[in-house]
Amino acid sequence: MVPSQPEIDLLAVFVETAEELRHEPFFDLYENPGYSTQDKKLIVMEFGDRFHFRSALIPFRRIWREREDSHYAEILDLIMKYEPSAAPAATSFRSAHERLETKPALPPHVTLPGKEVVDGWLYSVFVHTNLKRSRKRPGDYDRRIFEQNVKAFGHAWYEYAFRETVRRAGWIYFNILDWLARPLLNRWKAAKYEPSFRISYAFGTAKREKMPDGTVIIRRSSSLYGVDETLIQKFFRLLRRFSNLESILKSLRMSDEELLKRFIEARNIRELIKAAGFEFHLSDYYQPKDDDIYGTAKFQDSVTNTFASYCYTRDWLIIASKGALRTWSRQFRQFKAQLVDARDDAEARPRSGIFHS
């Protein structure tokens, strides 16, 4: 079955929007909420940067809201139309999202369903306030309703429920992107079915970017909104973007500090594995004995749409398929480039203090 041009464009804009959302710092190290209570009374609630969260809501809304071009449910329908074998995964993602929408967002503190919490924030104080709307329909929200919810649940718990629902929905969207949407778009591109636009990010992904026409755009960061971040924090924040590489690095049995040191010293993934004390072998068909295996994994490379596997044994031996080595090598280079060059890090922030350039 041949996809129509509008269908190709819709899948491409979902990939574009989900990738933009993934690059938001809200889904990175910076969002680590916590709270303190005393005698069962909330005393302190701590969130990540408010600017990060507000920024993430822009692409998030385009996937969350019905009738948007990149609405997740319509994209799942489109995927199943051309990939019937994707139905079990699509159904699982749809069910997870429906539970998120219908179950209490943060029991016992916020008993509203997740959808009411998210829409209540988006359409009362973020996108609209709706005070001039004369005819109210079920599901409508306005500034007065937001105030009622704040009084009922407390601003801190109400905001916590909103942030957590957005965060959990975002991870569902990333799974749809990695397992279904991007692989299908790659297959369409391989068959010469191209979107009518180049996938890009309208507001950029870095402080300094070179455009296709050669123009360099520099987007300055303000030291007022800067955050302190150690190198090891940056290491693990960026590593989360490369899930396949992250999996093997966490299998190397090194402390965080030692892993960072060895990674910086290594020129490639083979050197890093050797520095960790492992012996490395390449084989697509190796079958170790069950009592020798310490761990095993299989993953899909969403770039090449191929499966890869590896295992590591109790006697410090790692056996990987050629596909696994190719994926690790590519992600190793990309990760190192982002770690050592702030221009490749979309969320890089200046240290505290005056920033000049």
C-alpha positions in Angstrom: 0.0 0.0 0.0 1.4 3.4 -1.0 1.0 6.2 1.5 -0.4 9.5 0.4 1.7 12.7 0.6 -0.5 14.1 3.5 0.0 10.9 5.4 3.8 11.0 4.9 3.8 14.6 6.1 1.7 13.8 9.2 4.1 11.0 10.2 7.1 13.3 9.6 5.6 16.1 11.7 5.0 13.7 14.6 8.7 12.6 14.4 9.7 16.2 14.3 7.6 17.2 17.2 8.5 14.2 19.4 12.2 14.7 18.8 11.8 18.4 19.7 10.0 17.4 22.9 12.8 14.9 23.7 15.4 17.6 23.5 13.6 19.7 26.1 15.6 19.9 29.4 12.4 19.1 31.3 12.8 15.4 30.2 16.5 15.4 31.3 18.4 15.6 34.5 17.0 18.9 35.6 13.5 17.7 36.5 14.0 15.9 39.8 11.1 16.9 42.0 11.0 16.4 45.7 9.1 17.5 48.8 9.3 17.6 52.6 6.5 17.1 55.1 6.2 17.5 58.8 3.4 15.9 60.8 1.8 14.9 57.5 1.7 18.5 56.4 3.5 19.6 53.2 6.3 22.1 54.0 8.4 22.4 50.9 7.9 21.3 47.3 10.8 21.5 44.9 10.6 21.3 41.1 12.9 21.8 38.2 13.3 25.1 36.3 9.9 26.7 35.4 11.3 28.0 32.1 12.2 24.4 31.1 8.7 23.2 31.9 7.0 26.0 30.0 9.2 25.4 27.0 8.4 21.7 27.0 4.6 22.4 27.0 4.8 23.8 23.5 5.6 20.6 21.6 3.9 18.5 24.2 0.5 20.1 23.5 0.8 19.4 19.8 1.0 15.6 20.6 -1.5 15.6 23.5 -4.3 17.6 22.0 -6.9 16.0 19.8 -7.2 17.2 16.2 -3.6 18.4 16.2 -1.6 17.1 13.2 0.7 15.2 15.5 -1.9 13.9 18.0 -0.5 10.6 19.3 -3.8 8.6 18.8 -4.2 9.6 15.2 -0.6 8.8 14.5 -1.1 5.3 16.0 -4.1 4.8 13.7 -1.9 5.8 10.7 0.9 3.5 11.7 -1.4 0.5 12.1 -2.9 1.2 8.7 0.4 0.6 7.0 2.0 -1.7 9.7 -0.6 -4.2 10.9 2.1 -6.1 12.8 2.5 -3.0 14.9 -1.0 -3.4 16.4 0.1 -5.0 19.7 2.6 -2.3 20.5 0.3 0.5 19.3 -2.5 -0.9 21.5 -0.2 -1.1 24.5 0.9 2.6 24.1 -2.7 3.7 23.6 -3.9 1.8 26.7 -1.1 3.3 28.8 -2.1 6.8 27.6 -5.8 6.2 28.3 -4.9 5.0 31.9 -2.9 8.2 32.3 -5.9 10.3 31.2 -8.6 8.5 33.2 -6.9 7.5 36.5 -6.4 9.9 39.4 -3.4 12.0 38.6 -1.7 12.0 42.0 -3.7 10.1 44.7 -4.4 10.8 47.4 -3.3 14.5 46.9 -5.0 15.2 43.5 -7.9 13.0 42.7 -8.8 14.5 39.3 -8.1 12.3 36.2 -4.8 13.1 34.4 -6.6 14.6 31.4 -8.5 17.0 33.6 -5.3 18.1 35.3 -3.4 18.7 32.1 -6.2 20.4 30.2 -7.1 22.4 33.3 -3.6 23.9 33.3 -3.2 24.3 29.5 -6.6 25.9 28.9 -6.9 28.0 32.0 -3.5 29.6 32.5 -1.1 28.6 29.7 -2.7 28.8 26.2 -6.0 30.4 27.1 -7.9 31.8 30.1 -11.4 31.4 28.4 -13.2 34.0 30.5 -15.0 35.5 27.5 -16.4 32.2 26.3 -20.1 32.6 26.7 -21.3 29.0 26.1 -19.6 26.4 28.3 -19.3 22.8 27.0 -18.2 19.7 28.9 -14.5 19.7 29.2 -14.2 23.5 29.0 -11.8 25.2 31.4 -11.2 28.8 32.4 -9.3 30.8 35.0 -12.0 30.5 37.6 -11.9 26.7 37.4 -8.1 26.7 37.9 -8.5 28.8 41.0 -11.1 26.3 42.4 -8.7 23.4 41.8 -5.8 25.3 43.5 -8.0 25.8 46.6 -9.2 22.2 46.6 -5.8 20.5 46.2 -3.2 23.2 47.0 -1.0 24.8 44.3 2.0 22.6 45.1 0.3 19.2 44.7 -1.7 20.5 41.8 1.4 21.5 39.9 3.2 18.3 40.9 0.3 16.3 39.4 0.5 18.4 36.2 4.3 18.0 35.8 4.2 14.3 36.5 1.4 13.6 34.1 3.2 15.5 31.3 6.4 13.7 32.1 4.8 10.2 31.9 2.9 11.1 28.7 6.2 12.3 27.2 7.8 8.9 27.8 4.9 7.2 26.0 5.4 9.6 23.0 9.2 8.7 23.0 8.4 5.0 22.8 5.9 5.6 20.0 8.7 7.6 18.2 11.4 5.0 18.7 9.5 1.8 18.2 6.9 2.7 15.6 6.9 6.1 14.0 10.6 6.7 13.1 11.1 3.1 11.8 8.1 3.4 9.5 9.2 6.8 8.2 12.7 5.4 7.5 11.1 2.6 5.5 9.0 5.1 3.5 12.1 7.2 2.8 14.0 4.1 1.7 11.2 3.5 -0.7 11.5 7.1 -2.0 8.4 8.3 -0.2 9.7 11.6 1.2 7.9 14.3 3.3 7.4 17.6 1.5 9.5 19.4 4.1 12.9 18.8 5.8 12.5 17.7 9.4 14.1 20.4 11.5 13.5 22.3 14.8 12.1 25.8 14.2 13.6 27.2 17.4 16.9 25.4 17.2 18.6 22.7 19.3 21.8 24.5 20.3 23.2 27.9 21.2 25.2 28.0 17.9 23.9 26.4 14.7 24.8 26.6 11.1 21.8 26.7 8.8 21.7 24.9 5.4 22.3 28.3 3.6 25.5 28.8 5.6 24.2 31.3 8.0 25.3 30.8 11.6 22.6 31.5 14.3 23.7 32.2 17.9 21.0 32.1 20.6 22.4 33.6 23.7 21.7 32.1 27.1 21.1 34.4 30.1 23.3 33.9 33.2 20.2 34.8 35.2 18.6 31.5 34.3 21.9 29.4 34.3 22.3 26.3 36.5 25.4 24.8 38.0 26.2 21.4 36.6 29.2 19.2 37.2 30.8 17.3 34.4 29.6 14.0 35.8 26.0 15.3 36.0 26.3 16.4 32.4 27.7 13.0 31.4 24.8 11.1 32.8 22.3 13.7 31.6 23.5 13.4 28.0 24.0 9.6 28.2 20.2 9.2 28.7 19.8 10.3 25.0 21.7 7.2 23.8 19.8 4.3 25.4 21.6 1.5 23.6 25.0 3.0 24.5 23.8 3.6 28.1 22.9 0.0 28.5 26.3 -1.3 27.6 28.2 1.4 29.6 26.2 0.5 32.7 27.2 -3.2 32.3 30.9 -2.3 32.6 31.0 -2.6 36.4 32.8 0.7 37.0 32.0 3.5 39.4 30.5 6.7 37.9 33.8 8.5 38.3 35.8 5.8 36.7 33.4 5.4 33.8 33.6 9.1 33.1 37.4 9.1 33.2 37.7 6.1 31.0 35.1 7.4 28.5 37.0 10.6 28.0 40.3 8.8 27.5 38.9 6.2 25.1 38.9 6.9 21.3 36.2 4.3 20.6 33.9 1.8 22.3 36.3 -1.1 21.9 39.0 0.9 23.9 36.4 1.7 26.6 35.4 -1.9 27.0 39.1 -3.0 27.2 39.8 -0.2 29.8 37.0 -1.6 31.9 38.8 -5.0 32.0 36.5 -6.9 29.6 37.6 -8.9 26.6 35.6 -8.1 23.5 34.5 -10.5 20.7 32.4 -9.9 17.6 30.0 -12.6 16.6 26.5 -12.7 15.1 25.9 -16.4 16.0 27.7 -17.0 19.3 25.7 -19.1 21.8 27.4 -19.2 25.2 26.4 -21.8 27.8 23.6 -20.7 30.1 25.8 -21.0 33.2 28.4 -18.7 31.7 26.0 -15.8 31.0 25.9 -12.9 33.4 23.6 -10.8 31.3 22.1 -10.6 27.8 20.2 -8.0 25.8 18.6 -7.4 22.4 17.6 -4.0 21.0 16.4 -2.4 17.8 18.5 0.4 16.2 15.9 3.0 15.3 18.2 4.6 12.8 19.0 1.5 10.7 15.8 -0.4 11.7 17.8 -3.5 12.5 18.0 -5.7 15.5 21.2 -6.2 17.5 22.3 -8.3 20.5 25.0 -8.8 23.0 25.8 -10.7 26.1 28.5 -10.6 28.8 29.8 -13.5 30.8 30.9 -14.1 34.3 34.6 -14.3 33.2 34.5 -10.7 31.9 33.9 -11.4 28.2 31.5 -9.3 26.0 30.2 -10.9 22.8 28.3 -8.6 20.5 26.8 -8.7 17.0 28.1 -6.5 14.3 24.9 -4.5 14.5 25.4 -3.8 18.2 29.0 -2.6 17.5 27.9 -0.3 14.7 25.2 1.2 16.9 27.5 1.6 19.9 30.2 3.2 17.7 27.8 5.7 16.2 26.3 6.7 19.5 29.8 6.8 21.2 30.9 9.4 18.6 27.7 11.4 18.9 27.8 11.3 22.7 31.4 12.4 23.0 30.8 15.3 20.6 28.0 16.6 22.8 30.0 16.0 26.0 33.1 17.9 24.9 31.5 20.7 22.8 28.8 22.8 24.4 27.6 23.9 20.9 26.3 20.4 20.3 24.4 20.4 23.7 20.9 22.0 23.3 20.5 22.3 27.1 24.0 23.6 27.8 23.9 26.5 30.3 26.6 28.9 31.4 27.9 28.6 35.0 26.7 31.0 37.6 28.0 34.5 37.4 28.5 37.0 34.6 28.6 35.4 31.1 30.4 37.2 28.3 31.0 36.1 24.7 
